[in-house]
Amino acid sequence: MDKIRIEQHGFTGVVWVIGWLFSIGFLQMGFWKAILAIIVWPYFLGSHFAALV
């Protein structure tokens, strides 16, 4: 009989949210800039780390 394994990969999402909130607080962004950062910040992170690989 096979066992069912449940894996949870929520840690990376939590790290992303913490980093996003830190960036907004550190840069003292306004509301609309913070909303824009939701879209732009992951793109720049992805392009930066893709260049390292």
C-alpha distance matrix in Angstrom:
0.0 3.8 6.6 9.6 12.8 16.1 19.1 22.6 25.5 28.4 30.3 32.1 33.3 34.6 36.5 38.0 39.3 40.7 42.4 43.8 45.2 46.7 48.3 49.8 51.2 52.5 54.3 55.5 54.6 55.6 53.4 53.7 53.3 50.2 48.8 49.8 48.1 44.7 45.1 47.1 45.6 42.1 43.9 46.1 43.2 41.4 44.5 45.3 41.9 41.6 44.9 43.6 40.7
3.8 0.0 3.8 6.5 9.4 12.9 15.6 19.2 21.9 24.9 26.8 28.5 29.7 31.2 32.9 34.3 35.8 37.3 38.8 40.2 41.7 43.2 44.7 46.3 47.7 49.0 50.7 52.0 51.0 52.2 50.0 50.2 49.8 46.6 45.3 46.2 44.4 41.1 41.4 43.4 41.8 38.3 40.2 42.3 39.5 37.5 40.7 41.4 38.1 37.9 41.2 39.9 37.0
6.6 3.8 0.0 3.8 6.3 9.8 12.7 16.2 19.2 22.0 23.8 25.8 27.0 28.2 30.0 31.6 32.9 34.2 36.0 37.4 38.8 40.2 41.9 43.5 44.7 46.0 47.9 49.1 48.3 49.4 47.3 47.7 47.3 44.0 42.8 43.9 42.0 38.7 39.3 41.3 39.6 36.2 38.3 40.4 37.4 35.8 39.1 39.7 36.4 36.5 39.8 38.4 35.8
9.6 6.5 3.8 0.0 3.8 6.6 9.8 13.1 16.2 18.9 21.0 23.0 23.8 25.1 27.2 28.6 29.7 31.3 33.1 34.3 35.6 37.3 39.0 40.3 41.7 43.1 44.8 45.9 45.0 46.0 43.8 44.2 43.9 40.6 39.3 40.4 38.7 35.3 35.9 38.0 36.4 33.1 35.3 37.5 34.6 33.0 36.4 37.2 34.0 34.1 37.6 36.4 34.0
12.8 9.4 6.3 3.8 0.0 3.8 6.4 9.9 12.9 15.7 17.5 19.5 20.7 21.9 23.7 25.3 26.6 27.9 29.7 31.1 32.5 33.9 35.6 37.1 38.4 39.7 41.5 42.7 42.0 43.2 41.1 41.6 41.0 37.8 36.7 37.8 35.8 32.5 33.3 35.2 33.4 30.1 32.4 34.4 31.4 30.0 33.4 33.9 30.8 31.1 34.5 33.2 30.9
16.1 12.9 9.8 6.6 3.8 0.0 3.8 6.6 10.0 12.3 14.6 16.7 17.4 18.6 20.7 22.2 23.2 24.7 26.7 27.8 29.1 30.7 32.5 33.8 35.1 36.6 38.4 39.4 38.6 39.7 37.5 38.1 37.7 34.3 33.2 34.5 32.6 29.2 30.2 32.2 30.4 27.3 29.8 31.9 29.0 27.8 31.3 31.9 29.0 29.5 33.0 31.9 29.8
19.1 15.6 12.7 9.8 6.4 3.8 0.0 3.7 6.5 9.4 11.3 13.2 14.3 15.6 17.4 18.9 20.3 21.6 23.3 24.7 26.2 27.6 29.2 30.8 32.1 33.4 35.2 36.4 35.7 37.0 35.1 35.6 34.9 31.6 30.7 31.7 29.6 26.5 27.4 29.2 27.2 24.1 26.6 28.5 25.4 24.3 27.9 28.3 25.3 26.1 29.5 28.3 26.4
22.6 19.2 16.2 13.1 9.9 6.6 3.7 0.0 3.8 5.8 8.1 10.3 11.0 12.0 14.1 15.7 16.7 18.1 20.0 21.3 22.6 24.2 25.9 27.3 28.6 30.0 31.8 32.9 32.1 33.4 31.5 32.2 31.5 28.1 27.3 28.5 26.4 23.2 24.5 26.3 24.3 21.4 24.2 26.0 23.1 22.4 26.0 26.4 23.7 24.8 28.2 27.1 25.6
25.5 21.9 19.2 16.2 12.9 10.0 6.5 3.8 0.0 3.8 5.6 6.8 8.0 9.7 11.2 12.5 14.1 15.6 17.0 18.3 20.0 21.4 22.8 24.5 26.0 27.1 28.8 30.1 29.3 30.8 29.1 29.6 28.6 25.4 24.7 25.6 23.3 20.3 21.4 23.0 20.8 17.8 20.6 22.3 19.3 18.6 22.3 22.6 19.9 21.1 24.5 23.5 22.2
28.4 24.9 22.0 18.9 15.7 12.3 9.4 5.8 3.8 0.0 3.8 5.6 5.4 6.4 8.9 10.1 10.9 12.6 14.5 15.5 16.8 18.5 20.2 21.5 22.9 24.3 26.0 27.1 26.3 27.7 25.9 26.7 25.9 22.4 21.9 23.2 20.9 17.8 19.5 21.3 19.0 16.5 19.7 21.3 18.5 18.4 22.2 22.4 20.3 21.8 25.2 24.3 23.5
30.3 26.8 23.8 21.0 17.5 14.6 11.3 8.1 5.6 3.8 0.0 3.8 5.4 5.1 6.3 8.7 10.0 10.6 12.3 14.2 15.5 16.5 18.3 20.1 21.2 22.2 24.2 25.6 25.3 27.1 25.8 26.7 25.5 22.1 22.1 23.2 20.4 17.9 19.8 20.9 18.2 15.9 19.2 20.3 17.1 17.5 21.1 20.8 18.5 20.6 23.6 22.3 21.9
32.1 28.5 25.8 23.0 19.5 16.7 13.2 10.3 6.8 5.6 3.8 0.0 3.8 5.4 5.0 6.2 8.7 9.9 10.5 12.2 14.3 15.2 16.4 18.4 20.0 20.7 22.3 24.0 23.4 25.4 24.2 24.7 23.2 20.0 20.0 20.6 17.7 15.3 16.7 17.7 14.9 12.4 15.6 16.6 13.4 13.7 17.4 17.2 15.0 17.0 20.1 19.0 18.7
33.3 29.7 27.0 23.8 20.7 17.4 14.3 11.0 8.0 5.4 5.4 3.8 0.0 3.8 5.4 5.0 6.3 8.7 9.9 10.5 12.3 14.2 15.3 16.6 18.4 19.8 21.1 22.3 21.4 22.9 21.3 21.9 20.8 17.5 17.1 18.1 15.6 12.8 14.5 16.1 13.7 11.5 14.9 16.5 13.9 14.3 18.0 18.3 16.8 18.6 21.8 21.3 21.1
34.6 31.2 28.2 25.1 21.9 18.6 15.6 12.0 9.7 6.4 5.1 5.4 3.8 0.0 3.8 5.4 5.2 6.2 8.6 9.8 10.6 12.2 14.2 15.5 16.5 18.0 20.0 20.9 20.5 22.1 20.8 22.0 20.9 17.3 17.6 19.1 16.3 13.9 16.4 17.8 15.0 13.6 17.3 18.2 15.5 16.7 20.3 20.0 18.6 21.0 23.8 23.0 23.2
36.5 32.9 30.0 27.2 23.7 20.7 17.4 14.1 11.2 8.9 6.3 5.0 5.4 3.8 0.0 3.8 5.5 5.1 6.1 8.5 10.0 10.4 12.2 14.3 15.3 16.1 18.1 19.7 19.5 21.7 21.0 22.0 20.3 17.0 17.8 18.7 15.4 13.7 16.0 16.5 13.3 12.0 15.6 15.9 12.9 14.5 17.9 17.0 15.7 18.4 20.9 19.9 20.5
38.0 34.3 31.6 28.6 25.3 22.2 18.9 15.7 12.5 10.1 8.7 6.2 5.0 5.4 3.8 0.0 3.8 5.5 5.2 6.0 8.6 9.8 10.5 12.3 14.3 15.1 16.4 18.0 17.3 19.3 18.4 19.0 17.2 14.1 14.5 15.1 12.0 10.1 12.2 12.9 9.8 8.5 12.2 12.9 10.4 12.0 15.4 15.1 14.2 16.7 19.3 19.0 19.7
39.3 35.8 32.9 29.7 26.6 23.2 20.3 16.7 14.1 10.9 10.0 8.7 6.3 5.2 5.5 3.8 0.0 3.8 5.4 5.0 6.1 8.4 9.8 10.6 12.2 14.0 15.4 16.2 15.5 17.1 15.9 17.0 15.7 12.2 12.8 14.3 11.4 9.4 12.4 13.6 11.0 10.6 14.4 15.2 13.3 15.1 18.4 18.2 17.8 20.2 22.8 22.5 23.4
40.7 37.3 34.2 31.3 27.9 24.7 21.6 18.1 15.6 12.6 10.6 9.9 8.7 6.2 5.1 5.5 3.8 0.0 3.8 5.5 5.2 6.1 8.6 10.0 10.6 11.9 14.1 15.1 15.3 17.4 16.9 18.5 16.9 13.4 14.9 16.4 13.1 12.1 15.2 15.7 12.5 12.7 16.4 16.4 14.2 16.6 19.6 18.7 18.3 21.3 23.4 22.7 23.9
42.4 38.8 36.0 33.1 29.7 26.7 23.3 20.0 17.0 14.5 12.3 10.5 9.9 8.6 6.1 5.2 5.4 3.8 0.0 3.8 5.5 5.0 6.1 8.7 9.9 10.2 12.0 13.9 13.9 16.6 16.6 17.7 15.4 12.4 14.2 14.8 11.2 10.8 13.5 13.2 9.7 10.2 13.7 13.1 10.9 13.8 16.5 15.3 15.3 18.4 20.2 19.6 21.2
43.8 40.2 37.4 34.3 31.1 27.8 24.7 21.3 18.3 15.5 14.2 12.2 10.5 9.8 8.5 6.0 5.0 5.5 3.8 0.0 3.8 5.4 5.1 6.3 8.7 9.9 10.7 12.0 11.3 13.5 13.1 14.0 12.0 8.8 10.4 11.2 7.8 7.4 10.5 10.6 7.7 8.9 12.4 12.2 11.1 13.9 16.3 15.9 16.4 19.1 21.0 21.1 22.7
45.2 41.7 38.8 35.6 32.5 29.1 26.2 22.6 20.0 16.8 15.5 14.3 12.3 10.6 10.0 8.6 6.1 5.2 5.5 3.8 0.0 3.8 5.4 5.1 6.2 8.5 10.0 10.3 10.2 12.2 12.0 13.9 12.3 8.8 11.1 12.8 9.8 9.7 13.3 13.7 11.1 12.7 16.0 15.8 14.7 17.7 20.1 19.4 20.0 22.8 24.6 24.5 26.2
46.7 43.2 40.2 37.3 33.9 30.7 27.6 24.2 21.4 18.5 16.5 15.2 14.2 12.2 10.4 9.8 8.4 6.1 5.0 5.4 3.8 0.0 3.8 5.5 5.2 5.9 8.4 9.6 10.7 13.5 14.2 16.1 13.8 11.0 13.9 14.9 11.6 12.3 15.4 14.9 11.9 13.7 16.9 15.8 14.5 17.8 19.9 18.5 19.2 22.4 23.7 23.3 25.4
48.3 44.7 41.9 39.0 35.6 32.5 29.2 25.9 22.8 20.2 18.3 16.4 15.3 14.2 12.2 10.5 9.8 8.6 6.1 5.1 5.4 3.8 0.0 3.8 5.5 5.1 6.0 8.2 8.5 11.7 12.9 14.0 11.2 9.0 12.0 12.2 8.8 10.5 13.1 12.0 9.1 11.7 14.3 12.9 12.4 15.9 17.4 16.2 17.5 20.6 21.6 21.7 24.0
49.8 46.3 43.5 40.3 37.1 33.8 30.8 27.3 24.5 21.5 20.1 18.4 16.6 15.5 14.3 12.3 10.6 10.0 8.7 6.3 5.1 5.5 3.8 0.0 3.8 5.6 5.4 5.8 5.4 8.2 9.2 10.9 8.5 6.2 9.7 10.6 8.0 9.8 12.9 12.3 10.4 13.3 15.8 15.0 15.0 18.3 19.8 19.1 20.6 23.4 24.5 25.0 27.2
51.2 47.7 44.7 41.7 38.4 35.1 32.1 28.6 26.0 22.9 21.2 20.0 18.4 16.5 15.3 14.3 12.2 10.6 9.9 8.7 6.2 5.2 5.5 3.8 0.0 3.8 5.5 5.0 6.8 9.5 11.1 13.5 11.5 9.4 12.9 14.2 11.8 13.4 16.6 16.1 13.9 16.6 19.3 18.1 17.8 21.2 22.8 21.7 23.0 26.1 27.1 27.1 29.4
52.5 49.0 46.0 43.1 39.7 36.6 33.4 30.0 27.1 24.3 22.2 20.7 19.8 18.0 16.1 15.1 14.0 11.9 10.2 9.9 8.5 5.9 5.1 5.6 3.8 0.0 3.8 5.5 8.1 11.5 13.8 15.6 12.9 11.5 15.1 15.6 12.7 14.9 17.7 16.3 13.8 16.8 19.1 17.2 16.9 20.6 21.7 20.1 21.6 24.8 25.4 25.2 27.9
54.3 50.7 47.9 44.8 41.5 38.4 35.2 31.8 28.8 26.0 24.2 22.3 21.1 20.0 18.1 16.4 15.4 14.1 12.0 10.7 10.0 8.4 6.0 5.4 5.5 3.8 0.0 3.8 5.5 9.2 12.0 13.2 10.2 9.7 13.4 13.3 11.0 13.9 16.1 14.5 12.7 16.1 17.8 16.0 16.5 20.1 20.8 19.5 21.6 24.5 24.8 25.2 28.0
55.5 52.0 49.1 45.9 42.7 39.4 36.4 32.9 30.1 27.1 25.6 24.0 22.3 20.9 19.7 18.0 16.2 15.1 13.9 12.0 10.3 9.6 8.2 5.8 5.0 5.5 3.8 0.0 3.8 6.7 9.7 11.8 9.6 9.1 12.9 13.6 12.0 14.6 17.3 16.3 14.9 18.4 20.2 18.9 19.5 22.9 23.8 22.9 24.9 27.7 28.3 28.8 31.4
54.6 51.0 48.3 45.0 42.0 38.6 35.7 32.1 29.3 26.3 25.3 23.4 21.4 20.5 19.5 17.3 15.5 15.3 13.9 11.3 10.2 10.7 8.5 5.4 6.8 8.1 5.5 3.8 0.0 3.8 6.6 8.1 5.8 5.9 9.5 10.1 9.1 11.9 14.3 13.5 12.9 16.4 18.1 17.2 18.3 21.4 22.3 21.9 24.1 26.5 27.3 28.2 30.6
55.6 52.2 49.4 46.0 43.2 39.7 37.0 33.4 30.8 27.7 27.1 25.4 22.9 22.1 21.7 19.3 17.1 17.4 16.6 13.5 12.2 13.5 11.7 8.2 9.5 11.5 9.2 6.7 3.8 0.0 3.8 5.8 5.4 6.1 8.8 10.0 10.4 12.7 15.0 14.9 15.1 18.4 19.9 19.6 20.9 23.7 24.7 24.7 26.9 29.1 30.1 31.2 33.4
53.4 50.0 47.3 43.8 41.1 37.5 35.1 31.5 29.1 25.9 25.8 24.2 21.3 20.8 21.0 18.4 15.9 16.9 16.6 13.1 12.0 14.2 12.9 9.2 11.1 13.8 12.0 9.7 6.6 3.8 0.0 3.8 5.5 5.1 6.3 8.8 9.8 11.1 13.5 14.4 14.9 17.7 19.4 19.8 21.0 23.4 24.8 25.3 27.1 29.1 30.5 31.8 33.6
53.7 50.2 47.7 44.2 41.6 38.1 35.6 32.2 29.6 26.7 26.7 24.7 21.9 22.0 22.0 19.0 17.0 18.5 17.7 14.0 13.9 16.1 14.0 10.9 13.5 15.6 13.2 11.8 8.1 5.8 3.8 0.0 3.8 5.3 5.0 6.2 8.5 10.1 11.5 12.3 13.7 16.5 17.6 18.2 20.0 22.1 23.1 24.0 26.2 27.7 29.0 30.7 32.5
53.3 49.8 47.3 43.9 41.0 37.7 34.9 31.5 28.6 25.9 25.5 23.2 20.8 20.9 20.3 17.2 15.7 16.9 15.4 12.0 12.3 13.8 11.2 8.5 11.5 12.9 10.2 9.6 5.8 5.4 5.5 3.8 0.0 3.8 5.4 5.0 6.1 8.9 10.2 10.0 11.0 14.3 15.2 15.2 17.1 19.5 20.2 20.8 23.2 24.9 26.0 27.6 29.6
50.2 46.6 44.0 40.6 37.8 34.3 31.6 28.1 25.4 22.4 22.1 20.0 17.5 17.3 17.0 14.1 12.2 13.4 12.4 8.8 8.8 11.0 9.0 6.2 9.4 11.5 9.7 9.1 5.9 6.1 5.1 5.3 3.8 0.0 3.8 5.4 4.9 6.6 9.3 9.8 9.8 12.7 14.5 14.8 15.9 18.4 19.8 20.2 22.0 24.0 25.5 26.7 28.5
48.8 45.3 42.8 39.3 36.7 33.2 30.7 27.3 24.7 21.9 22.1 20.0 17.1 17.6 17.8 14.5 12.8 14.9 14.2 10.4 11.1 13.9 12.0 9.7 12.9 15.1 13.4 12.9 9.5 8.8 6.3 5.0 5.4 3.8 0.0 3.8 5.3 5.4 7.4 9.2 10.2 12.4 13.9 15.2 16.4 18.2 19.8 20.9 22.5 24.0 25.8 27.3 28.8
49.8 46.2 43.9 40.4 37.8 34.5 31.7 28.5 25.6 23.2 23.2 20.6 18.1 19.1 18.7 15.1 14.3 16.4 14.8 11.2 12.8 14.9 12.2 10.6 14.2 15.6 13.3 13.6 10.1 10.0 8.8 6.2 5.0 5.4 3.8 0.0 3.8 5.4 5.5 6.3 8.3 10.8 11.4 12.5 14.5 16.1 17.1 18.5 20.5 21.7 23.2 25.1 26.7
48.1 44.4 42.0 38.7 35.8 32.6 29.6 26.4 23.3 20.9 20.4 17.7 15.6 16.3 15.4 12.0 11.4 13.1 11.2 7.8 9.8 11.6 8.8 8.0 11.8 12.7 11.0 12.0 9.1 10.4 9.8 8.5 6.1 4.9 5.3 3.8 0.0 3.8 5.3 5.0 5.2 8.2 9.7 10.1 11.5 13.7 15.0 15.8 17.7 19.3 20.9 22.3 24.0
44.7 41.1 38.7 35.3 32.5 29.2 26.5 23.2 20.3 17.8 17.9 15.3 12.8 13.9 13.7 10.1 9.4 12.1 10.8 7.4 9.7 12.3 10.5 9.8 13.4 14.9 13.9 14.6 11.9 12.7 11.1 10.1 8.9 6.6 5.4 5.4 3.8 0.0 3.8 6.0 6.0 7.2 9.4 11.0 11.7 13.2 15.3 16.5 17.6 19.1 21.2 22.6 23.7
45.1 41.4 39.3 35.9 33.3 30.2 27.4 24.5 21.4 19.5 19.8 16.7 14.5 16.4 16.0 12.2 12.4 15.2 13.5 10.5 13.3 15.4 13.1 12.9 16.6 17.7 16.1 17.3 14.3 15.0 13.5 11.5 10.2 9.3 7.4 5.5 5.3 3.8 0.0 3.8 5.9 6.5 7.1 9.5 11.0 11.7 13.3 15.2 16.7 17.4 19.5 21.4 22.4
47.1 43.4 41.3 38.0 35.2 32.2 29.2 26.3 23.0 21.3 20.9 17.7 16.1 17.8 16.5 12.9 13.6 15.7 13.2 10.6 13.7 14.9 12.0 12.3 16.1 16.3 14.5 16.3 13.5 14.9 14.4 12.3 10.0 9.8 9.2 6.3 5.0 6.0 3.8 0.0 3.8 5.7 5.3 6.5 8.8 10.1 10.9 12.5 14.6 15.5 17.1 19.1 20.5
45.6 41.8 39.6 36.4 33.4 30.4 27.2 24.3 20.8 19.0 18.2 14.9 13.7 15.0 13.3 9.8 11.0 12.5 9.7 7.7 11.1 11.9 9.1 10.4 13.9 13.8 12.7 14.9 12.9 15.1 14.9 13.7 11.0 9.8 10.2 8.3 5.2 6.0 5.9 3.8 0.0 3.8 5.4 5.4 6.3 8.7 10.1 10.7 12.4 14.2 15.8 17.1 18.8
42.1 38.3 36.2 33.1 30.1 27.3 24.1 21.4 17.8 16.5 15.9 12.4 11.5 13.6 12.0 8.5 10.6 12.7 10.2 8.9 12.7 13.7 11.7 13.3 16.6 16.8 16.1 18.4 16.4 18.4 17.7 16.5 14.3 12.7 12.4 10.8 8.2 7.2 6.5 5.7 3.8 0.0 3.8 5.5 5.0 6.0 8.6 9.8 10.5 11.9 14.3 15.5 16.5
43.9 40.2 38.3 35.3 32.4 29.8 26.6 24.2 20.6 19.7 19.2 15.6 14.9 17.3 15.6 12.2 14.4 16.4 13.7 12.4 16.0 16.9 14.3 15.8 19.3 19.1 17.8 20.2 18.1 19.9 19.4 17.6 15.2 14.5 13.9 11.4 9.7 9.4 7.1 5.3 5.4 3.8 0.0 3.8 5.5 5.1 6.2 8.6 10.1 10.4 12.5 14.6 15.6
46.1 42.3 40.4 37.5 34.4 31.9 28.5 26.0 22.3 21.3 20.3 16.6 16.5 18.2 15.9 12.9 15.2 16.4 13.1 12.2 15.8 15.8 12.9 15.0 18.1 17.2 16.0 18.9 17.2 19.6 19.8 18.2 15.2 14.8 15.2 12.5 10.1 11.0 9.5 6.5 5.4 5.5 3.8 0.0 3.8 5.4 5.1 6.0 8.6 9.8 10.8 12.7 14.6
43.2 39.5 37.4 34.6 31.4 29.0 25.4 23.1 19.3 18.5 17.1 13.4 13.9 15.5 12.9 10.4 13.3 14.2 10.9 11.1 14.7 14.5 12.4 15.0 17.8 16.9 16.5 19.5 18.3 20.9 21.0 20.0 17.1 15.9 16.4 14.5 11.5 11.7 11.0 8.8 6.3 5.0 5.5 3.8 0.0 3.8 5.5 5.1 6.2 8.4 10.1 11.0 12.6
41.4 37.5 35.8 33.0 30.0 27.8 24.3 22.4 18.6 18.4 17.5 13.7 14.3 16.7 14.5 12.0 15.1 16.6 13.8 13.9 17.7 17.8 15.9 18.3 21.2 20.6 20.1 22.9 21.4 23.7 23.4 22.1 19.5 18.4 18.2 16.1 13.7 13.2 11.7 10.1 8.7 6.0 5.1 5.4 3.8 0.0 3.8 5.4 5.3 5.9 8.6 10.0 10.7
44.5 40.7 39.1 36.4 33.4 31.3 27.9 26.0 22.3 22.2 21.1 17.4 18.0 20.3 17.9 15.4 18.4 19.6 16.5 16.3 20.1 19.9 17.4 19.8 22.8 21.7 20.8 23.8 22.3 24.7 24.8 23.1 20.2 19.8 19.8 17.1 15.0 15.3 13.3 10.9 10.1 8.6 6.2 5.1 5.5 3.8 0.0 3.8 5.6 5.1 6.3 9.0 10.2
45.3 41.4 39.7 37.2 33.9 31.9 28.3 26.4 22.6 22.4 20.8 17.2 18.3 20.0 17.0 15.1 18.2 18.7 15.3 15.9 19.4 18.5 16.2 19.1 21.7 20.1 19.5 22.9 21.9 24.7 25.3 24.0 20.8 20.2 20.9 18.5 15.8 16.5 15.2 12.5 10.7 9.8 8.6 6.0 5.1 5.4 3.8 0.0 3.8 5.5 5.4 6.8 9.3
41.9 38.1 36.4 34.0 30.8 29.0 25.3 23.7 19.9 20.3 18.5 15.0 16.8 18.6 15.7 14.2 17.8 18.3 15.3 16.4 20.0 19.2 17.5 20.6 23.0 21.6 21.6 24.9 24.1 26.9 27.1 26.2 23.2 22.0 22.5 20.5 17.7 17.6 16.7 14.6 12.4 10.5 10.1 8.6 6.2 5.3 5.6 3.8 0.0 3.8 5.3 5.1 6.6
41.6 37.9 36.5 34.1 31.1 29.5 26.1 24.8 21.1 21.8 20.6 17.0 18.6 21.0 18.4 16.7 20.2 21.3 18.4 19.1 22.8 22.4 20.6 23.4 26.1 24.8 24.5 27.7 26.5 29.1 29.1 27.7 24.9 24.0 24.0 21.7 19.3 19.1 17.4 15.5 14.2 11.9 10.4 9.8 8.4 5.9 5.1 5.5 3.8 0.0 3.8 5.4 5.3
44.9 41.2 39.8 37.6 34.5 33.0 29.5 28.2 24.5 25.2 23.6 20.1 21.8 23.8 20.9 19.3 22.8 23.4 20.2 21.0 24.6 23.7 21.6 24.5 27.1 25.4 24.8 28.3 27.3 30.1 30.5 29.0 26.0 25.5 25.8 23.2 20.9 21.2 19.5 17.1 15.8 14.3 12.5 10.8 10.1 8.6 6.3 5.4 5.3 3.8 0.0 3.8 5.5
43.6 39.9 38.4 36.4 33.2 31.9 28.3 27.1 23.5 24.3 22.3 19.0 21.3 23.0 19.9 19.0 22.5 22.7 19.6 21.1 24.5 23.3 21.7 25.0 27.1 25.2 25.2 28.8 28.2 31.2 31.8 30.7 27.6 26.7 27.3 25.1 22.3 22.6 21.4 19.1 17.1 15.5 14.6 12.7 11.0 10.0 9.0 6.8 5.1 5.4 3.8 0.0 3.8
40.7 37.0 35.8 34.0 30.9 29.8 26.4 25.6 22.2 23.5 21.9 18.7 21.1 23.2 20.5 19.7 23.4 23.9 21.2 22.7 26.2 25.4 24.0 27.2 29.4 27.9 28.0 31.4 30.6 33.4 33.6 32.5 29.6 28.5 28.8 26.7 24.0 23.7 22.4 20.5 18.8 16.5 15.6 14.6 12.6 10.7 10.2 9.3 6.6 5.3 5.5 3.8 0.0
